[in-house]
């Protein structure tokens, strides 16, 4: 299929490379010139605007950092409204459920599918990520070749695109809370003088440790916070879930606490570090 990828950050880059590797025709656009150079070398075309990338495509996939960025790019696609062959607009970003609904309402001819990703960019590149689909079923089904290329499995979450983004926020919240708790446990273990090798042997195989958390335990122990999912993004995702729940009359006090912990990590100089940096809030300091 002909696919536009709008936004070449960590996830957008992985999506574009995976689609190229699976034989799709890919055109990319990124707000910062030059960031798509390696994707272009891999065979993608590059456009100077979101509209230019989307023209003639079967699907235009957005992969952007937040709600404001997604809405701004969608405004640039409004001119496709009169195009009978306008692409299906797909948002893979993690945004508020109401933002997904707004995107559907303003998308050209309301051809919109929310498709947030479960998995890291590396999982997308090797085809082991999962996807959550929300929107008109018929539209989602027309893009089955894209889903089959990107995801090992995917779930249809209903006609309301906000359903898919709600499930994504729930998934991220559980991961974020688990990492915050694990950070405190590891910091307490370090304070007790326990051997890091013992901690790896005991904690890594535990059935209570989810894969996303297990992947980060070693990095927390090593103090390696070089990653793609930053504390700033993590705090944003937990905030979106808490706000969504509160709008429905459900108060999530633990979510608000988790949100504050990642905000504190960001404020203490770890805003561009991986979410594992939350351990630095509690890690024992050298005397």
BELCOR-V444793 format. One line per field, one symbol per residue. ss: DSSP state (2 for helix, 1 for strand, 0 for the rest). phi: phi as a letter, one per 40 degrees, with the letter a starting at -180 (. if undefined). psi: psi as a letter, one per 40 degrees, with the letter a starting at -180 (. if undefined). A space follows every 50 residues. Layout:
ss: ???
phi: ???
psi: ???
This chain:
ss: 01111100022222222222200011111000000022222000110002 22220000111100002222222220022222000001111000002222 22222202220111001100222220000111111022222202222222 00111100002222222222222222222222222222222000022222 22200000002222222222220000000122222222222222222000 0022222222222222222200012222222000000
phi: .cbcbbhbcdccccccccccccgccbbbaacccgccdccccchccbbcad ccccdgccabccbbcaccccccccccbdccdcccbccccbbcccbcdccc cccccbcdffcabcacbbhcdcccccgbcbbbbbiddcccccbdcccccc bcaabcchccccccccccccccccccccccccccccccccccgccdcccc cccdcdccccdccdcbdcccccgcbcacccdccccccccccccccccbgb cbccccccdcccccccccgbcbccdccccccbccccc
psi: ihhhhhhgaddddddddddddeeihhhiiidhideedddddeeiihieid ddddheidihhhgididddddddddeedeedehdfiihhhheihiidddd dddddeihffghhhgihhiidddddeeeiiihhhahddddddfddddddd idiihheidhdddddddddddddddddddddddddddddddefihddddd ddddeheehidddddedddddefhfhadgiddddddddddddddddeeeh hgdddddddddddddddfefdeiiededdedehhih.
